């Protein structure tokens, strides 16, 4: 639920109950969370540099002519690295859509490749598959499928897994080298400036403690923070954050016991002494969660709210292993909400069609051996899904749904993110005593017993509207 004066695009959405007055520490990732990229220019830079890196490793120079297509894929897809396939699965990992490179695979052919028409959770976690879960993965996955098409069209036999392994090596090399250097040299081109500082200042003034926990190295973090604070002469990131941790190596920060090292802010060199205290204004590298909580006197994980964009490194691990509360940043949510509103009638019709199918089966006797004729319903459903698809990604639908089916990404958000929103700016719309309460979810057997159409006032000795208007 959102504040009544908050627009859907600037609201924070709730999967689990959270009280802001119980949160003592607000933690933030940097890239794609506090530091927002102009993906149109940054993704092209990433794609071009990674292509260059492959050529330097002996790949044909012709791949430098490949062009990044920002409209081809969405997040939440699976790459089958052995077959060169790009797959969208639903919340239960059933296959919805599949492409070989950029060529769509027909359903009958999908069934021949994946006989069960699903990808098992064991396979999803294996080295043969990888999830396109972050915005940074978009140009990486795009280059992979373009390479599959390039080698196929030129009838050059390759091992698709080797393509990915080479691409991963180049990614590691350029991500921490030339890509970051090029970004720093032209921050206005590759980054977005927005009103971040007042949001953090408001949290700080309300008595909350703030920390920055990023995998980025110190020189890059420093450049981004100084740029983000450039227009605020009366404020400094050094006094905004109580603790700054760079080179955190998430998810290892949450799982291992790496020691903290103090960073010399002029040279970037790491200290040799044993860090026994985390001091405001200082910068630390590596470290681990157990020592962090001890040095910061954090008694319970649920007093920490960590804000990040990475559903695995930022959200899933911190929540499952250490009970930190989580706020997932989903920049695409703004556009997703607009499209959902635009297709409101279409979604209503899809829900009605599903209800009609359910009713048709429920009206059959136990001895009935025939099937209802769902032909007209199927035709209308296909027509409506195609209409919805025209307003979303043409190949994979939206980030959260393909037609009426919830995607795997949608399942991950619901399961692991306590809260989610499109921007850190949304924190400005809530006071620090706000309590987020999720909607009550009924099980199928409960829906028939609880009358949701019954007036809210029935059985109450007060008018709920008077309560909400206080």
C-alpha positions in Angstrom: 0.0 0.0 0.0 1.2 3.5 -0.7 0.6 6.9 1.0 -2.6 8.4 -0.5 -0.6 11.4 -1.7 2.1 9.3 -3.4 2.0 8.4 -7.1 2.3 4.8 -8.0 5.7 5.5 -9.7 7.2 7.0 -6.5 5.7 4.5 -4.0 7.5 1.8 -2.1 5.8 -1.6 -2.5 5.7 -4.1 0.4 6.0 -7.9 0.4 6.9 -8.2 4.1 5.9 -6.1 7.1 8.5 -3.5 8.1 8.4 -0.7 10.6 10.8 2.2 9.8 10.9 3.1 13.5 12.6 -0.2 14.2 15.3 0.3 11.5 18.5 1.8 13.0 20.8 1.5 10.0 20.1 2.2 6.3 22.7 0.6 4.1 23.2 1.4 0.4 24.8 -0.2 -2.6 26.4 2.3 -5.0 26.1 1.2 -8.7 22.5 1.3 -10.0 21.3 2.2 -6.5 22.7 5.6 -5.5 24.7 6.1 -8.7 22.4 5.8 -11.6 23.7 5.1 -15.1 22.4 6.5 -18.4 21.9 3.0 -19.7 21.4 4.2 -23.3 25.0 5.4 -23.5 26.6 3.2 -20.8 25.3 -0.1 -22.2 26.7 0.8 -25.7 30.1 1.7 -24.1 30.1 -1.7 -22.3 29.1 -3.6 -25.4 31.8 -1.9 -27.5 34.6 -2.4 -25.0 33.7 -6.1 -24.4 33.7 -6.6 -28.2 37.1 -5.0 -28.4 38.3 -7.2 -25.6 37.3 -10.3 -27.5 39.1 -9.1 -30.7 42.2 -8.7 -28.5 41.8 -12.3 -27.6 41.8 -13.4 -31.2 38.1 -13.1 -32.2 37.3 -12.0 -35.7 37.6 -8.2 -36.2 34.1 -8.3 -37.9 32.5 -8.6 -34.5 33.4 -4.9 -33.9 30.6 -4.1 -36.4 28.0 -5.7 -34.2 25.6 -3.2 -32.7 24.0 -3.2 -29.3 20.2 -3.5 -29.5 18.7 -2.0 -26.3 15.2 -3.3 -27.2 15.9 -7.0 -27.6 15.8 -8.4 -24.1 14.7 -7.7 -20.6 16.1 -8.7 -17.2 15.2 -12.0 -15.6 16.0 -14.2 -18.5 18.1 -17.4 -18.5 21.1 -18.1 -20.8 21.6 -21.8 -21.7 25.3 -21.5 -22.2 25.8 -24.9 -23.8 23.1 -24.4 -26.4 23.4 -20.7 -27.1 19.7 -20.2 -26.1 18.0 -17.3 -24.3 15.0 -18.4 -22.3 12.2 -16.8 -20.3 10.6 -19.0 -17.6 7.7 -18.4 -15.3 7.7 -18.4 -11.5 7.8 -22.2 -11.6 10.6 -22.3 -14.2 8.3 -23.5 -17.0 9.5 -22.2 -20.4 7.5 -19.3 -21.8 9.7 -18.2 -24.7 13.0 -19.3 -26.1 15.5 -18.0 -28.6 18.6 -19.4 -30.2 20.8 -16.3 -30.5 18.1 -13.9 -31.7 16.1 -16.5 -33.6 12.8 -17.5 -31.9 12.4 -21.2 -31.2 9.0 -22.6 -32.0 7.1 -24.4 -29.2 7.3 -27.8 -30.8 11.1 -27.4 -31.2 11.4 -26.2 -27.5 9.7 -29.5 -26.5 12.4 -31.4 -28.4 15.2 -29.6 -26.7 13.7 -29.4 -23.2 11.4 -32.4 -23.0 9.7 -31.3 -19.8 9.2 -27.7 -21.1 10.9 -26.4 -17.9 14.3 -25.7 -16.5 15.0 -27.4 -13.1 16.2 -25.4 -10.2 19.3 -27.5 -10.2 20.0 -26.5 -13.8 19.4 -22.9 -13.0 22.1 -23.0 -10.4 24.6 -24.9 -12.5 27.5 -23.6 -14.6 25.6 -24.4 -17.8 23.0 -21.6 -17.1 23.2 -18.0 -16.0 20.5 -15.5 -15.0 20.4 -12.1 -16.6 19.4 -10.6 -13.3 21.1 -7.2 -13.3 21.1 -4.1 -15.5 24.8 -4.6 -16.1 24.1 -8.1 -17.5 22.0 -6.6 -20.3 24.8 -5.6 -22.7 26.8 -8.7 -21.7 23.9 -11.1 -22.6 23.2 -9.0 -25.7 26.7 -9.5 -27.0 26.5 -13.2 -26.2 23.4 -13.8 -28.3 24.9 -11.6 -31.1 28.0 -13.7 -31.1 25.9 -16.9 -31.3 24.2 -15.4 -34.4 27.5 -14.3 -35.9 29.2 -17.6 -35.7 26.0 -19.5 -36.8 25.5 -17.3 -39.8 29.1 -17.6 -40.9 28.9 -21.4 -40.3 31.8 -21.3 -37.9 31.6 -24.2 -35.4 32.0 -23.0 -31.8 31.3 -24.3 -28.3 28.7 -21.8 -27.0 29.9 -22.3 -23.4 33.5 -21.3 -24.5 32.0 -18.1 -25.9 30.6 -17.3 -22.5 33.7 -18.2 -20.7 35.8 -15.9 -22.9 33.2 -13.1 -22.5 33.3 -13.6 -18.7 37.1 -13.1 -18.7 36.8 -10.0 -20.8 34.1 -8.7 -18.5 36.3 -9.1 -15.5 39.2 -7.4 -17.2 37.4 -4.4 -18.7 34.8 -3.9 -15.9 37.5 -3.1 -13.4 39.7 -1.3 -15.9 38.9 0.5 -19.1 35.2 0.6 -18.6 35.5 2.4 -15.3 38.2 4.7 -16.6 36.1 5.7 -19.6 33.1 6.3 -17.3 35.0 8.6 -14.9 36.4 10.6 -17.9 32.8 11.6 -18.9 30.5 11.2 -16.0 27.8 13.6 -17.4 27.5 11.3 -20.5 27.3 8.0 -18.6 25.7 8.9 -15.3 22.4 10.6 -14.3 22.4 13.5 -11.8 19.4 13.6 -9.5 18.3 14.9 -6.1 20.0 12.1 -4.1 21.7 14.1 -1.3 18.5 15.6 0.3 17.1 12.0 0.6 20.2 10.8 2.5 20.4 14.0 4.6 16.7 13.6 5.6 17.5 10.0 6.8 20.5 11.2 8.7 18.6 14.1 10.4 15.9 11.7 11.5 18.5 9.9 13.6 19.2 7.0 11.3 22.8 5.7 10.7 23.9 5.3 7.1 26.5 3.0 5.5 27.7 2.5 2.0 28.6 -1.1 1.0 29.8 -1.4 -2.6 31.9 -3.8 -4.6 33.4 -0.9 -6.6 37.0 0.0 -5.9 38.0 3.1 -4.0 39.1 5.3 -6.9 35.8 4.7 -8.8 33.6 5.1 -5.7 35.4 8.4 -4.8 34.8 9.8 -8.4 31.1 8.9 -8.3 30.5 10.2 -4.8 32.3 13.5 -5.5 30.3 14.0 -8.7 26.9 13.2 -6.9 27.8 15.7 -4.1 29.2 18.3 -6.5 26.2 20.7 -6.2 26.0 20.5 -2.4 28.7 22.7 -0.9 27.1 22.5 2.6 27.2 18.7 2.6 29.8 16.0 2.1 29.5 12.2 1.6 32.1 11.9 4.4 29.7 13.2 7.0 26.6 11.7 5.4 27.7 8.1 5.8 28.7 6.7 9.2 30.6 3.9 7.5 32.0 3.5 3.9 33.1 0.1 2.6 34.5 -0.4 -0.9 35.8 -3.6 -2.6 33.3 -5.5 -0.4 33.3 -8.5 -2.8 29.6 -9.2 -2.2 28.3 -11.9 -1.7 31.5 -12.9 0.0 31.0 -10.0 2.5 28.0 -11.9 3.8 29.5 -15.4 3.6 33.2 -15.3 4.4 35.6 -13.8 7.0 37.7 -11.3 5.0 39.3 -8.8 7.3 38.7 -5.0 7.1 41.5 -2.9 5.6 41.6 0.9 6.0 42.0 2.8 2.7 44.5 5.7 2.3 42.1 8.1 0.5 45.0 9.8 -1.3 47.0 6.8 -2.6 44.3 4.1 -2.4 46.8 1.9 -0.5 45.5 -0.5 2.2 46.6 -0.4 5.8 48.4 -3.3 7.5 47.0 -2.6 11.0 44.1 -4.5 12.6 40.9 -2.5 12.1 39.3 -2.3 15.6 36.9 0.6 14.9 34.9 1.9 11.9 35.3 5.7 12.0 33.1 8.2 10.2 35.0 9.9 7.4 37.4 7.0 6.9 37.1 4.4 4.1 37.4 0.7 4.5 37.9 -2.2 2.0 36.7 -5.8 2.1 35.6 -6.9 5.5 32.7 -9.2 6.5 29.3 -8.9 8.0 30.1 -10.5 11.4 32.8 -8.0 12.2 30.8 -5.1 10.7 27.8 -5.8 13.0 30.1 -6.2 16.0 32.0 -3.0 15.4 28.8 -1.1 14.7 27.1 -2.6 17.8 24.2 -4.0 15.7 22.4 -6.4 17.9 19.9 -7.8 15.5 19.9 -8.1 11.7 16.3 -6.9 11.3 17.4 -3.4 12.5 19.3 -3.0 9.2 17.6 -2.1 5.9 19.9 -2.7 3.0 19.0 -0.9 -0.3 20.4 -2.4 -3.5 19.7 -3.4 -7.1 21.2 -6.9 -7.2 18.6 -9.5 -6.4 21.2 -12.1 -5.4 24.2 -10.2 -3.9 22.3 -7.4 -2.3 18.9 -8.9 -1.4 18.8 -12.7 -1.4 22.0 -13.4 0.5 21.7 -10.6 3.1 18.1 -11.6 3.8 18.5 -15.4 3.9 21.8 -15.6 5.8 21.6 -12.6 8.2 18.0 -11.4 8.4 18.7 -7.9 7.1 15.6 -6.2 5.8 15.8 -5.4 2.1 14.7 -2.7 -0.3 15.2 -3.7 -4.0 15.7 -0.9 -6.5 14.0 -1.7 -9.8 14.4 1.2 -12.2 12.1 -0.4 -14.8 9.2 -0.3 -12.3 8.3 3.2 -13.4 7.6 2.1 -17.0 6.1 -1.2 -15.8 3.5 0.6 -13.7 2.6 2.9 -16.6 2.1 -0.1 -19.0 0.0 -2.0 -16.4 -2.3 1.0 -16.1 -2.5 1.3 -19.9 -3.5 -2.4 -20.1 -5.8 -2.4 -17.1 -8.9 -3.5 -19.1 -6.9 -6.2 -20.9 -5.7 -7.6 -17.5 -9.3 -7.5 -16.2 -10.5 -9.5 -19.2 -7.7 -12.1 -18.7 -8.7 -12.6 -15.1 -12.3 -13.1 -16.2 -11.3 -15.6 -18.8 -9.4 -17.6 -16.2 -12.4 -17.5 -13.9 -14.6 -18.8 -16.7 -12.3 -21.7 -17.2 -12.3 -22.5 -13.5 -16.1 -22.3 -13.4 -16.5 -24.6 -16.5 -14.5 -27.3 -14.7 -16.2 -26.8 -11.4 -19.6 -27.3 -13.0 -18.7 -30.7 -14.3 -19.7 -33.8 -12.3 -17.1 -36.4 -11.1 -18.4 -38.8 -13.8 -17.9 -36.4 -16.7 -15.2 -37.6 -19.1 -15.4 -34.8 -21.7 -13.5 -31.5 -21.7 -15.2 -28.0 -22.0 -14.7 -26.2 -25.3 -12.1 -23.6 -24.5 -11.5 -22.6 -28.2 -13.1 -19.2 -28.0 -11.4 -18.4 -24.7 -8.0 -19.4 -26.0 -8.4 -17.3 -29.1 -9.4 -14.2 -27.1 -6.6 -14.9 -24.6 -4.1 -15.0 -27.4 -5.5 -11.8 -28.9 -5.3 -9.9 -25.5 -1.8 -11.2 -24.7 -0.6 -10.0 -28.1 -2.2 -6.6 -27.5 -0.4 -6.4 -24.1 2.8 -7.5 -25.7 2.8 -4.6 -28.2 3.1 -2.2 -25.3 5.9 -4.2 -23.6 9.1 -5.8 -24.9 8.2 -7.3 -28.3 10.1 -10.5 -27.6 9.6 -11.2 -23.9 6.8 -9.1 -22.6 7.3 -7.2 -19.4 9.8 -7.7 -16.6 7.1 -9.2 -14.4 4.8 -10.9 -16.8 4.6 -12.5 -20.2 0.9 -12.2 -21.0 -0.8 -13.5 -17.9 2.2 -15.5 -16.6 4.3 -14.2 -13.8 8.0 -14.4 -14.7 10.8 -16.0 -12.7 12.1 -12.5 -11.9 8.6 -11.6 -10.5 8.8 -14.7 -8.2 12.3 -13.6 -6.9 11.1 -10.1 -6.1 8.1 -11.5 -4.2 10.1 -14.0 -2.3 13.3 -12.1 -1.4 12.6 -8.4 -1.4 10.9 -7.1 1.7 10.2 -3.8 -0.1 10.8 -2.7 -3.7 10.6 0.6 -5.6 12.0 2.3 -8.7 14.3 4.8 -7.0 15.9 5.8 -3.7 14.0 9.0 -4.1 10.9 7.1 -3.0 12.2 7.2 0.6 11.3 10.9 0.7 7.6 10.0 0.6 7.5 8.2 3.9 8.1 9.3 7.5 10.4 7.4 9.8 7.5 5.9 11.8 5.9 4.5 8.7 4.8 0.8 8.9 4.6 -1.2 5.7 2.0 -3.9 5.8 1.6 -6.4 3.0 -1.8 -7.3 1.6 -3.5 -10.4 3.1 -3.0 -13.3 0.8 -5.7 -16.0 1.0 -5.1 -19.6 0.2 -7.4 -21.2 -2.4 -9.5 -23.0 0.3 -10.0 -19.7 2.2 -11.2 -17.7 -0.8 -14.5 -19.6 -0.9 -15.1 -19.1 2.8 -14.3 -15.5 3.3 -16.7 -13.0 1.7 -14.5 -10.2 0.4 -17.5 -8.4 -1.0 -18.9 -7.9 2.5 -18.8 -4.2 3.5 -15.8 -3.3 5.6 -17.9 -1.7 8.3 -19.9 -4.8 9.1 -19.1 -6.2 12.5 -17.1 -3.1 13.5 -18.0 -0.7 16.2 -16.3 2.2 14.5 -16.1 3.7 11.0 -12.8 2.8 9.3 -12.9 6.0 7.3 -12.8 8.1 10.5 -9.7 6.1 11.6 -7.8 6.8 8.3 -8.8 10.4 8.2 -7.3 11.2 11.6 
